[in-house]
Structure formats: C-alpha cells, structure tokens
C-alpha cells in the first residue's frame, strides 16, 4: 500500500482529499501546516507528497526543497489555485513531479497520483533505468559538455516523467527533434508512439487532415476514413515541429484538443477522446508573432508551460569536438579504424561559427570522411566554406592565444595542447587506449608515457 503525505492548511480540502485517497486504498497521513509536514518528511517513510503551494509561514515550495534534500527519491505533486500556475511551473523547474490546479477534478488528481507512484515504482524495480534517469547528463545521442546543454539535459530529466506540454526553442539545425525524442524516451509514455509532424511542410488542408484525421467523402480524394496523428499517438507523444507555421484556423482546433482532450475528424460531427502528450518546437519568437496577430496568445500559454531553449552551436564551443567525434563514430563502418584529425583541424572546427549548427557540422564531417585519404582528416578535405572561413578566425584569435600563453615556455604550451588532444581522443574512443593509439598513429607504449595521469 502506497504511503502518501498530504499537506494543506485548509481543513475542508484536507478532509476531502483524505477521503478520496483513502477510498483508493492509499495509506494517507495528513499535515495541516508546513512545519508538521517537514517533521513528518524527516522522520517518516513516504512514497509521495501532495502539498498545497500557498501556506504560511512555511509554504509548499519550502516543503518541496526539504523533500528533495531529505528524501530525493520521493515524488512531489503541488496543488495550486488557477491564478498561481506560474508558481507551479517554478515548482516543476525545482523538481516537482507535476501540479494540479484548484478546483481539481477527482479523476485528474487520481491519475496524476497513479503516474507519480508508477514512476517511483519503475525506478525502484529497474536499477538500470534508475541509474539512467538519475545520471544528470547521460542521454542517447545528446552531447552535453557545455553548461548550456547540461542545463537542457537537466530540464529533460525533470520534465520527462510529467505530462506537461513543452515548447523547445532553437535555431534550425540545433537538434530540437532530438530533444523531443529524449523527453519521450524517458517518459512514462515511452512504450507508445512518438509521432512528429512538420507544421511548415504541409499546406493547410493536408495539415488539418494529418493531425486530426478525416472521414470518407470529407473532401475530394477522401476515399476512406483516416485516423489523425493525435489518435495514432494516443497514450504516446505528438511532436509539432515549427509550430509557428501553423495556420490560425488550425491553431484554434489544436487549442480545443489541448483543452478538451478530444478531436473531431475533418467532415465528422463526432468527437474522439485522445490522450497524447504535446511537445512543440519553433525557430521563430512566438511572442513576436502574437504581437503581429499571426499566433494565438491562448495557444501560446497552453504549449509553453515549460520552455526549453537550445543555444546555437557557436555559443557552446565545448560541444563541438565531442560532436565531431560522435559523428565519426556513427559514420565509421564496423571493424574499421576511426580517421584521425590533425591538431590544426581540431582548432579550425572549434573556431568556426557553424551558422547551420549541428546539422551543418554533421554534414561537414561526412563530407570530410568521404574525401579523406589514408585515414586522415585534414584541412583540405573539409568543405571550402569552413576551410576558408577559418583563416580570419584563426588570425583574430591568434593574439588572444598569445596573450593567454605569456609567461609559459614553448614546451609547457605544447605539452598543454598535447594533453588536451590526448583527452579528446580518449573520450572519442571511449577510453580504449589501443584504439586511441591507432587514431594518434603512435605506439601504445608512447601513449602510456604521454598520458597526464602517468606523469
């Protein structure tokens, strides 16, 4: 029997909640104020805490912080009045599992409780999954060496187990769909469909039919009933890419789906209940579109409960070489040695501004691997745009590198650069020293002599 701590300073709400939860066979402990709740958290053993946000003098946010400090494995659901949704969103960012607005629907509350407890049970029963979810920056295919991307991974880890809508901001090529897939993969919906739709790629009639479906005879060419993506994604996730391109008429229908949890196929007068989590992405500022009258403000607030912003690659240069190595690993046929990168190529790639972001980097490395000779990626096999743009960048940064190296001998400077490159190659090979030695074109004995830890 799951043990739940219930915290609210309104006796009537506390009584109703206790009755509802106990009727579902939960072991409920009630606390009428924050101080009592904190003492119970420190001395008790609970599977879930449900707390009102607005209490005095100790509020729900204070309780949330104590739970995460004393019992980090315990999920927390926040109760909030409709006008305090912004505070609830802040609670999600601090690690709350989800929030329920007052006045709440009993069914909605019970479903949220069940999801929170299922999530905790999944962590307890599957040690591997637990390790993956609690590792801060370990997500498949996401490279996170920079503080900006580490923050993105933190956000994924926190929002994935909830059903909250997420709006992903980022320039073209930054990997918005990759982030959406990670949120789905680490959610409780991961065994169901993840269905993406590019709102900019389809004309209005086709987009409406694709999203909501249609019935036979709804328009010319509709020879049979068709299930829309929202129905197909029932129980899973639908990803609306470039949502800023969605026509206003469809925006209104999407808003209704989000509010009512039901869709109406084109040409039909019947509604179908759906339960699909919505993730959206945009490379244009939706706030500006609202001012221009091309995007609905009410829809914006529905889809942007949790915003995640992906910085352009030029603002997170720590990720550049790890991304290069990731692409090389992915593109090298099994059984073949990885091609090597000269030090000047590494410097060149780190200095380039990457206006096309990760997509441009991936294409550039594929290009270089195609034209490389004898297992070496050199400057002359990179796309001309990158090779030519690097000359000015290197000239501009040369003085800075010189100033930064004043007071050190040439030997010390070169040794520092060597250490950096050794660490990058070892990371690239996953710590495999034999592969690293082959990549560096040196003997294994030489590699051991040069390893920083062996000095």
Backbone torsions as a table, in degrees:
resi	resn	phi	psi	omega
1	UNK	NA	125.6	-177.7
2	UNK	-70.4	138.8	-179.6
3	UNK	-102.2	122.7	-176.0
4	UNK	-119.9	132.1	172.2
5	UNK	-98.4	123.6	-176.8
6	UNK	-112.7	126.1	-174.9
7	UNK	-126.7	120.9	175.8
8	UNK	-162.6	137.0	-178.6
9	UNK	-90.3	5.0	173.8
10	UNK	-100.7	109.5	-174.9
11	UNK	-55.1	-38.0	-177.1
12	UNK	-66.5	-43.5	179.2
13	UNK	-67.8	-40.7	178.9
14	UNK	-59.6	-42.0	-179.8
15	UNK	-65.7	-44.9	-179.8
16	UNK	-63.3	-45.7	-179.0
17	UNK	-63.1	-41.3	178.0
18	UNK	-60.0	-44.5	-179.8
19	UNK	-62.3	-46.0	-178.5
20	UNK	-62.5	-47.6	-175.6
21	UNK	-71.1	-37.9	178.2
22	UNK	-68.2	-28.8	176.8
23	UNK	-66.9	-18.8	176.7
24	UNK	-96.7	14.7	176.7
25	UNK	68.6	29.2	172.7
26	UNK	-90.2	146.1	175.6
27	UNK	-86.3	104.4	-171.0
28	UNK	-106.7	131.0	170.9
29	UNK	-114.0	129.0	-176.0
30	UNK	-103.6	140.2	175.7
31	UNK	-129.0	130.2	-174.8
32	UNK	-91.8	-4.3	176.9
33	UNK	-155.8	167.9	-174.8
34	UNK	-65.8	-37.5	-178.2
35	UNK	-64.1	-45.0	177.6
36	UNK	-61.3	-40.2	-179.6
37	UNK	-63.2	-43.7	-178.9
38	UNK	-62.7	-41.1	178.0
39	UNK	-63.4	-39.5	178.8
40	UNK	-67.6	-39.2	178.5
41	UNK	-61.9	-43.8	-177.0
42	UNK	-68.8	-31.8	-174.2
43	UNK	-107.8	-10.7	-175.6
44	UNK	-105.0	-179.8	179.5
45	UNK	-130.8	97.0	-175.6
46	UNK	-114.9	151.7	175.5
47	UNK	-92.1	-22.8	-175.2
48	UNK	-156.2	142.6	173.3
49	UNK	-118.6	129.5	174.5
50	UNK	-116.7	117.9	-173.6
51	UNK	-133.5	138.9	169.9
52	UNK	-68.7	149.2	179.6
53	UNK	-83.6	-47.4	-174.2
54	UNK	-87.5	98.8	173.8
55	UNK	-140.8	164.7	-178.9
56	UNK	-141.7	142.7	1.3
57	UNK	-84.3	-16.1	178.8
58	UNK	-102.1	118.8	-176.0
59	UNK	-97.7	-179.9	-177.0
60	UNK	-64.0	-32.4	178.5
61	UNK	-64.8	-38.2	177.0
62	UNK	-63.6	-41.2	178.9
63	UNK	-64.3	-42.1	178.6
64	UNK	-57.2	-44.2	-179.5
65	UNK	-64.1	-40.3	179.6
66	UNK	-66.7	-41.8	179.0
67	UNK	-59.4	-44.4	-178.4
68	UNK	-69.5	-26.4	177.9
69	UNK	-81.4	-43.3	-175.0
70	UNK	-90.5	-36.8	-176.4
71	UNK	-136.5	69.3	-174.5
72	UNK	-61.4	-18.5	-179.2
73	UNK	-82.5	-7.9	-176.4
74	UNK	-89.8	130.2	177.3
75	UNK	-79.1	152.4	-179.8
76	UNK	-129.2	128.5	173.1
77	UNK	-109.2	131.0	-178.3
78	UNK	-100.5	140.0	173.9
79	UNK	-104.5	131.6	-176.5
80	UNK	-144.7	148.9	173.4
81	UNK	-71.8	157.8	-175.3
82	UNK	-55.5	-39.8	-176.9
83	UNK	-73.8	-4.6	-177.1
84	UNK	-111.2	24.6	-177.5
85	UNK	-60.8	-35.1	179.4
86	UNK	-60.6	-39.6	176.6
87	UNK	-64.7	-38.4	178.2
88	UNK	-64.3	-38.4	178.2
89	UNK	-64.5	-38.7	176.4
90	UNK	-62.4	-36.7	176.9
91	UNK	-63.3	-39.2	176.8
92	UNK	-60.6	-41.7	-179.9
93	UNK	-64.6	-28.2	179.5
94	UNK	-86.5	-2.1	173.6
95	UNK	117.5	3.3	175.9
96	UNK	-63.0	147.4	-178.7
97	UNK	-70.2	-44.7	-179.4
98	UNK	-168.3	175.9	175.5
99	UNK	-135.5	155.2	177.7
100	UNK	-128.4	130.9	-177.5
101	UNK	-88.4	145.3	174.7
102	UNK	-91.9	144.0	-6.3
103	UNK	-72.1	133.8	-173.9
104	UNK	-94.9	155.5	172.1
105	UNK	-89.1	134.8	-176.7
106	UNK	-57.3	-44.4	-179.1
107	UNK	-61.4	-41.9	180.0
108	UNK	-62.1	-44.1	179.5
109	UNK	-62.6	-45.7	-177.4
110	UNK	-65.5	-36.8	177.8
111	UNK	-65.7	-41.2	179.0
112	UNK	-64.6	-42.1	177.2
113	UNK	-61.0	-44.9	-179.3
114	UNK	-62.6	-40.8	178.4
115	UNK	-64.6	-41.5	-179.7
116	UNK	-63.6	-42.3	-179.9
117	UNK	-71.5	-36.5	177.3
118	UNK	-63.6	-39.0	178.4
119	UNK	-62.5	-45.4	179.8
120	UNK	-64.5	-41.4	179.1
121	UNK	-63.4	-39.4	179.3
122	UNK	-61.6	-38.9	178.9
123	UNK	-66.5	-40.8	-178.2
124	UNK	-70.1	-35.9	-174.9
125	UNK	-83.9	-21.5	-176.4
126	UNK	-123.3	96.3	-175.8
127	UNK	-62.6	-35.5	-179.6
128	UNK	-66.0	-45.0	178.1
129	UNK	-62.7	-39.9	179.2
130	UNK	-60.1	-44.1	-179.8
131	UNK	-63.3	-40.2	-179.9
132	UNK	-65.5	-43.0	-176.3
133	UNK	-72.6	-27.2	-177.6
134	UNK	-94.9	-8.0	173.1
135	UNK	-77.5	122.0	-163.6
136	UNK	-65.2	-36.5	-169.6
137	UNK	-126.1	20.9	-173.8
138	UNK	-101.8	95.5	177.4
139	UNK	-131.8	137.7	-178.0
140	UNK	-56.3	129.6	173.5
141	UNK	67.7	4.7	176.2
142	UNK	-103.6	120.0	179.3
143	UNK	-93.8	122.3	-174.7
144	UNK	-136.7	77.3	173.6
145	UNK	-96.7	-27.2	-177.3
146	UNK	-83.4	152.3	175.7
147	UNK	-56.7	-36.4	-178.7
148	UNK	-62.6	-44.6	-178.8
149	UNK	-76.5	-29.8	174.5
150	UNK	-63.4	-37.2	177.1
151	UNK	-66.3	-38.8	176.6
152	UNK	-61.1	-43.9	179.5
153	UNK	-64.4	-37.3	174.8
154	UNK	-59.2	-44.2	179.9
155	UNK	-63.6	-41.0	178.2
156	UNK	-59.7	-46.9	-177.6
157	UNK	-60.0	-35.5	-176.3
158	UNK	-82.5	-39.0	-174.5
159	UNK	-89.0	-21.2	-175.0
160	UNK	-56.2	-45.1	-176.7
161	UNK	-72.4	-10.2	179.7
162	UNK	-90.8	176.1	174.5
163	UNK	-106.9	15.5	-176.2
164	UNK	-66.3	141.3	174.6
165	UNK	-71.3	144.1	-176.5
166	UNK	-129.4	134.8	175.9
167	UNK	-112.2	119.3	-176.8
168	UNK	-100.6	119.6	177.8
169	UNK	-98.0	145.6	174.6
170	UNK	169.5	150.5	176.1
171	UNK	-64.7	163.1	176.1
172	UNK	-59.3	135.1	176.6
173	UNK	89.1	3.0	-178.8
174	UNK	-84.6	-13.2	177.2
175	UNK	100.6	37.9	-178.4
176	UNK	-64.2	-40.6	179.6
177	UNK	-67.8	-33.1	176.8
178	UNK	-61.7	-41.2	177.9
179	UNK	-64.9	-43.0	179.0
180	UNK	-61.6	-41.1	179.1
181	UNK	-65.1	-36.5	178.7
182	UNK	-66.4	-40.8	177.8
183	UNK	-60.8	-43.7	178.6
184	UNK	-65.3	-43.8	-175.5
185	UNK	-63.6	-30.2	-178.6
186	UNK	-102.8	17.6	177.9
187	UNK	-100.9	171.7	176.9
188	UNK	-75.7	-4.8	177.8
189	UNK	-98.0	8.8	-170.0
190	UNK	-61.1	-24.3	-178.9
191	UNK	-84.3	-5.7	177.7
192	UNK	-100.2	-178.9	-174.2
193	UNK	-68.8	144.3	164.9
194	UNK	-113.4	113.1	-173.9
195	UNK	-120.4	113.1	177.9
196	UNK	-91.7	148.3	172.6
197	UNK	-139.3	130.0	178.4
198	UNK	-90.5	107.4	-174.9
199	UNK	-67.4	-18.4	-179.4
200	UNK	-89.7	-10.9	-171.8
201	UNK	-92.6	-12.9	-174.8
202	UNK	-121.6	142.5	173.9
203	UNK	-67.6	162.6	-171.9
204	UNK	-52.6	-50.0	-177.5
205	UNK	-62.6	-40.9	-179.6
206	UNK	-69.0	-37.7	179.3
207	UNK	-64.3	-42.5	178.7
208	UNK	-61.9	-45.6	179.1
209	UNK	-65.1	-39.6	-178.6
210	UNK	-63.6	-41.4	-175.8
211	UNK	-79.3	-43.6	-171.3
212	UNK	-108.7	-10.2	-179.2
213	UNK	82.8	175.5	177.1
214	UNK	-150.4	165.8	176.5
215	UNK	-106.1	161.1	179.6
216	UNK	-57.1	131.2	177.6
217	UNK	84.6	4.6	-178.3
218	UNK	-65.0	-30.2	177.3
219	UNK	-159.5	170.8	-179.5
220	UNK	-59.5	125.7	-179.6
221	UNK	98.4	-10.0	178.0
222	UNK	-83.6	83.0	-173.5
223	UNK	-86.5	-7.3	178.6
224	UNK	-158.0	165.5	176.4
225	UNK	-66.5	144.9	178.5
226	UNK	-133.4	130.7	176.8
227	UNK	-77.5	133.0	177.9
228	UNK	-82.2	171.1	-177.6
229	UNK	-64.7	-33.5	179.4
230	UNK	-64.2	-38.4	176.7
231	UNK	-70.1	-42.4	-178.7
232	UNK	-66.1	-28.0	-179.0
233	UNK	-91.5	10.1	-178.1
234	UNK	-54.4	124.4	-177.0
235	UNK	87.1	-10.8	-178.9
236	UNK	-117.6	-139.9	-173.2
237	UNK	-132.8	137.9	171.8
238	UNK	-114.7	132.8	-176.5
239	UNK	-111.6	115.8	-178.6
240	UNK	-99.3	95.0	-178.7
241	UNK	-81.6	145.3	-177.9
242	UNK	50.7	52.2	-176.2
243	UNK	-64.3	-21.7	177.6
244	UNK	-63.5	-18.5	179.3
245	UNK	-87.2	-2.2	-177.5
246	UNK	-70.5	128.6	178.7
247	UNK	-59.6	150.6	-176.9
248	UNK	-58.9	-36.6	-178.4
249	UNK	-63.5	-37.2	179.4
250	UNK	-78.1	-29.8	176.4
251	UNK	-57.3	-41.3	179.3
252	UNK	-63.3	-40.3	179.1
253	UNK	-69.8	-36.1	177.1
254	UNK	-64.8	-40.8	178.3
255	UNK	-58.5	-41.2	179.3
256	UNK	-64.6	-39.3	178.1
257	UNK	-61.8	-42.9	-179.3
258	UNK	-67.1	-34.9	-178.2
259	UNK	-79.6	-44.1	-171.6
260	UNK	-99.0	-11.1	-178.2
261	UNK	58.2	39.7	177.8
262	UNK	-151.2	152.9	179.7
263	UNK	-123.3	155.6	174.7
264	UNK	-124.4	118.2	-179.9
265	UNK	-63.8	150.2	177.9
266	UNK	-59.3	126.9	179.4
267	UNK	87.6	0.7	-178.5
268	UNK	-111.5	154.1	174.1
269	UNK	-109.3	12.0	179.0
270	UNK	-108.1	148.2	177.4
271	UNK	-107.1	151.9	179.1
272	UNK	-124.8	127.4	178.9
273	UNK	-70.2	137.6	178.9
274	UNK	-135.9	151.7	175.3
275	UNK	-134.3	82.9	179.2
276	UNK	-122.6	132.0	175.9
277	UNK	-76.0	138.6	-177.8
278	UNK	-107.2	123.7	169.7
279	UNK	-116.2	140.3	-178.5
280	UNK	-132.7	160.2	179.7
281	UNK	-143.3	151.6	178.1
282	UNK	-152.0	147.8	172.7
283	UNK	-110.5	8.3	177.3
284	UNK	-122.4	145.8	-179.9
285	UNK	-67.8	111.7	-178.3
286	UNK	-67.9	-28.5	177.9
287	UNK	-59.9	-39.9	178.2
288	UNK	-66.7	-37.8	178.8
289	UNK	-66.5	-33.6	176.4
290	UNK	-63.8	-43.5	177.6
291	UNK	-61.5	-35.9	-178.9
292	UNK	-80.6	-8.0	180.0
293	UNK	80.0	20.1	-179.0
294	UNK	-108.3	0.3	175.5
295	UNK	-143.6	136.5	-175.9
296	UNK	-72.4	130.5	-179.9
297	UNK	-67.3	-39.7	-178.8
298	UNK	-65.5	-35.2	176.6
299	UNK	-69.1	-39.0	179.3
300	UNK	-55.9	-45.8	-178.4
301	UNK	-70.7	-24.0	176.7
302	UNK	-73.8	-38.0	-174.1
303	UNK	-93.1	-14.8	-174.4
304	UNK	-108.9	37.6	177.6
305	UNK	-57.2	-46.6	175.1
306	UNK	-122.1	112.4	175.6
307	UNK	-90.5	138.0	173.9
308	UNK	-124.3	124.2	-178.5
309	UNK	-109.8	128.2	177.3
310	UNK	-100.4	118.4	-179.2
311	UNK	-70.2	147.9	175.2
312	UNK	-62.5	155.3	-174.2
313	UNK	-61.1	-31.4	-179.2
314	UNK	-67.2	-15.7	179.1
315	UNK	-98.7	1.6	177.7
316	UNK	-140.1	66.9	-173.1
317	UNK	-67.1	-19.1	176.8
318	UNK	-61.5	-21.9	-177.7
319	UNK	-87.1	-11.3	-169.9
320	UNK	-64.7	-57.0	-178.0
321	UNK	-66.0	-41.6	173.8
322	UNK	-57.0	-35.7	176.5
323	UNK	-67.8	-39.4	177.6
324	UNK	-59.0	-48.2	-179.5
325	UNK	-63.9	-36.3	178.6
326	UNK	-62.5	-43.3	179.1
327	UNK	-65.9	-42.4	179.5
328	UNK	-60.6	-44.8	178.3
329	UNK	-58.9	-44.7	-176.3
330	UNK	-66.9	-34.6	-173.8
331	UNK	-93.5	-11.3	-179.9
332	UNK	-81.2	122.4	179.4
333	UNK	-57.4	146.6	-179.4
334	UNK	-59.6	135.7	179.2
335	UNK	92.1	-11.8	178.8
336	UNK	-97.6	152.6	177.2
337	UNK	-73.2	146.9	175.5
338	UNK	-70.7	140.5	175.1
339	UNK	-67.7	149.9	-178.9
340	UNK	-93.7	155.3	176.1
341	UNK	-115.6	130.5	176.7
342	UNK	-72.8	159.7	-177.8
343	UNK	-61.4	-37.4	-178.8
344	UNK	-69.7	-31.4	176.2
345	UNK	-67.7	-41.0	177.5
346	UNK	-60.0	-44.7	179.1
347	UNK	-63.6	-40.2	179.7
348	UNK	-62.3	-46.9	-178.1
349	UNK	-65.4	-38.8	179.4
350	UNK	-68.2	-28.7	-176.8
351	UNK	-87.0	-17.6	-178.1
352	UNK	-71.8	148.4	-173.8
353	UNK	-84.2	-15.2	175.4
354	UNK	51.3	64.0	178.3
355	UNK	-61.3	-26.3	177.3
356	UNK	-91.4	6.0	174.9
357	UNK	59.8	-146.3	-172.4
358	UNK	-63.2	-35.1	179.8
359	UNK	-62.5	-41.7	178.5
360	UNK	-66.4	-40.8	178.6
361	UNK	-62.1	-45.1	-179.9
362	UNK	-60.5	-44.0	179.3
363	UNK	-65.9	-36.7	-179.6
364	UNK	-65.2	-42.0	-179.4
365	UNK	-70.3	-37.4	176.0
366	UNK	-62.5	-41.7	177.2
367	UNK	-60.3	-47.4	-178.1
368	UNK	-63.9	-39.6	180.0
369	UNK	-67.5	-34.0	179.4
370	UNK	-64.0	-39.4	-174.6
371	UNK	-102.6	3.1	-179.9
372	UNK	-69.4	153.2	-179.3
373	UNK	-123.8	139.5	175.1
374	UNK	57.1	32.3	175.6
375	UNK	72.9	20.8	-179.7
376	UNK	-121.1	131.6	170.4
377	UNK	-99.2	112.4	-178.0
378	UNK	-115.8	172.6	-176.9
379	UNK	-56.7	-38.7	-172.8
380	UNK	-73.1	-11.5	178.4
381	UNK	-99.5	-0.5	175.3
382	UNK	-78.5	156.8	175.8
383	UNK	-55.3	137.4	-177.0
384	UNK	-53.5	-37.0	-179.5
385	UNK	-57.2	-39.9	-178.5
386	UNK	-77.6	-44.9	-179.3
387	UNK	-61.5	-41.3	-178.6
388	UNK	-73.0	-37.5	-178.3
389	UNK	-69.0	-22.4	-175.0
390	UNK	-73.3	-25.9	-174.7
391	UNK	-59.8	-47.6	-179.9
392	UNK	-66.7	-40.6	-179.6
393	UNK	-60.4	-43.6	-179.5
394	UNK	-65.8	-38.5	179.7
395	UNK	-65.8	-40.7	-178.7
396	UNK	-68.8	-35.0	-176.6
397	UNK	-89.1	-9.4	-177.3
398	UNK	-61.1	-43.8	-179.4
399	UNK	-62.7	-40.3	179.3
400	UNK	-63.0	-42.9	179.6
401	UNK	-64.7	-36.4	-179.9
402	UNK	-66.8	-45.9	179.7
403	UNK	-61.1	-40.1	-178.5
404	UNK	-67.0	-22.7	-175.3
405	UNK	-100.1	2.4	178.9
406	UNK	-59.2	144.4	178.8
407	UNK	88.6	-2.6	178.2
408	UNK	-116.5	149.5	176.8
409	UNK	-75.1	161.3	177.4
410	UNK	-59.6	-39.0	-179.5
411	UNK	-62.0	-43.4	-179.5
412	UNK	-65.6	-40.9	179.6
413	UNK	-63.2	-46.2	-179.1
414	UNK	-65.7	-37.0	-179.9
415	UNK	-65.8	-37.3	178.2
416	UNK	-64.3	-42.9	178.2
417	UNK	-65.5	-36.3	178.6
418	UNK	-65.3	-43.0	177.9
419	UNK	-58.4	-45.5	-179.1
420	UNK	-59.9	-44.8	-178.4
421	UNK	-68.5	-39.1	177.3
422	UNK	-59.4	-45.4	-179.5
423	UNK	-63.8	-38.4	179.1
424	UNK	-64.9	-43.4	-179.7
425	UNK	-67.5	-39.6	178.4
426	UNK	-64.4	-38.7	175.5
427	UNK	-64.8	-40.6	179.4
428	UNK	-59.5	-39.1	-178.3
429	UNK	-93.0	8.9	179.5
430	UNK	67.4	27.1	179.8
431	UNK	85.4	0.7	179.5
432	UNK	-76.1	106.9	-173.7
433	UNK	-69.8	-32.8	178.8
434	UNK	-65.3	-44.4	177.4
435	UNK	-64.3	-38.7	179.3
436	UNK	-61.6	-43.4	-179.9
437	UNK	-63.1	-40.5	177.7
438	UNK	-64.5	-42.4	179.8
439	UNK	-62.5	-38.7	-178.8
440	UNK	-80.8	-10.6	-177.3
441	UNK	60.9	41.7	175.3
442	UNK	-131.2	167.0	178.8
443	UNK	-76.8	159.1	179.1
444	UNK	-62.6	-37.1	179.1
445	UNK	-62.9	-40.9	178.8
446	UNK	-64.5	-39.9	178.8
447	UNK	-60.7	-45.2	179.5
448	UNK	-60.8	-37.3	179.7
449	UNK	-67.4	-30.4	-175.3
450	UNK	-91.0	-11.5	-178.4
451	UNK	-61.8	131.9	-177.6
452	UNK	-57.2	-36.2	-177.1
453	UNK	-70.8	-16.2	-177.6
454	UNK	-93.2	-2.6	-176.6
455	UNK	-73.8	NA	NA
